[in-house]
Amino acid sequence: MTTSRDSAGGALAGLRVVDASTLFAGPMAAMHLGDMGADVIKVEHPRRPDPSRTHGVAKDGVNLWWKTLGRNKRTVTADLGSDGGREVFLALAAEADVVIENFRPGTLERWHLGYDELSARNPRLVLARVTGFGQFGPYRSRPGFGTLAEAMSGFAATTGEPDGPPTLPPFGLADGVASLATAYAIMVALAARATSGRGQVVDTAIIEPILAMLGPQITRWDQLRTVQPRTGNRSINNAPRNTYRTADGQWVAVSTSAQSVAERVVRLVGRPDLADQPWFARGADRAQHADELDDAVGGWIAQRSRAEVVAAFEEAQAAVAPIYDAADIVADPQFRALGTIHEIDDPELGPILMQGPLFRLSGNDGVIGFTGRPHGADTDAVLKELGFSAERIAELREGGAV
């Protein structure tokens, strides 16, 4: 298990990011950059904090999601719609490499904080704009959330049992995918800046990145005029592929994307005859015989414990995974070996566990320097760094701008 360390030596050390976004896609993109060493300054309204601070469960009144989503971010308050808040934001942007925002299109412009104003102060600035539907088009002004993207991308239509309703994920899938796309786009814009010397605008519409993850559904529709049906846990591309209950009431998932693995599975479960069938040689054809294959595999698994199933599949070099909950993840030796779970000292909760950065680098590993901080905890310190006097900070606070 990995413990918190100093993030000063991260791969993105020296990069300053202003996170003026709320809820999930934008803040998560900023989190990814902070994990790799960027100095992230989270800007929230003085009286209306990021709503993610109240999402999900809490312990002793302390929100747990924010501890992860807000990690590696210094927190500042500013009412961007006020003259004083505009002054603060312009000062932040002037010293930043990246600004991330997710206001409805036109909002920053209405506050005279659009890219023209920001880049006039800082031509090297990259402005990442994360919205549900993008900066233009007929839906640009609609409220946009990940749920809508999961619906419009085709994800919900292809998820669920064949005779059941379209199914949404129980977490922010589209937001998470959009956060990765945004972090990637920011790094592309920064690479371009290294050549051109100028920043640019990143336009992320949450409806798009998840669409890109869902395979060739658009090409299939274009060429065949067919759409992928709902198949539950089964796949239209191969079989056996499903979740199966073990004798001790646990569950495992089996995948046979590779032909050789499919052959090993049916041999393992005592049905080598299935591999001799003409239809077995192609994954899509095997999918047409999913009932027969599931009966064979599911029946064999149902007679054994989860540990026995996993051990037998591993010995046969067939692909299986236990279906985990959070307790299983924390205890798993592979996650432990990778250092996936980090233990961080939190001022409010003491030592807490959370998932760490997405990947490892041989020279500049990602770190979690600190957990999500209280609302506005760093306002004075950051404004002093920007040259604001104690008197001016007091005036801003008195006027409600910070």
Secondary structure, 3 states (H helix, E strand, C coil): CEECCCCCCCCCCCCEEEECCCCCHHHHHHHHHHHCCCEEEEEECCCCCCHHHHCCCEECCEECHHHHHCCCEEEEECCCCCHHHHHHHHHHHHCCCEEEECCCCCHHHHCCCCHHHHHHHCCCCEEEEEECCCCCCCCCCCCCCHHHHHHHCCCHHHCCCCCCCCCCCCCCHHHHHHHHHHHHHHHHHHHHHHHHCCCCEEEEECCCHHHHCCCCHHHHHHHHCCCCCCCCCCCCCCCCCEEEECCCCCEEEECCCCHHHHHHHHHHCCCHHHHHCHHHHCHHHHHCCHHHHHHHHHHHHCCCCHHHHHHHHHHCCCCEEECCCHHHHHHCHHHHHHCCEEEEEECCCEEEEEECCCCCCCCCCCCCCCCCCCCCCCHHHHHHHCCCCHHHHHHHHHCCCC
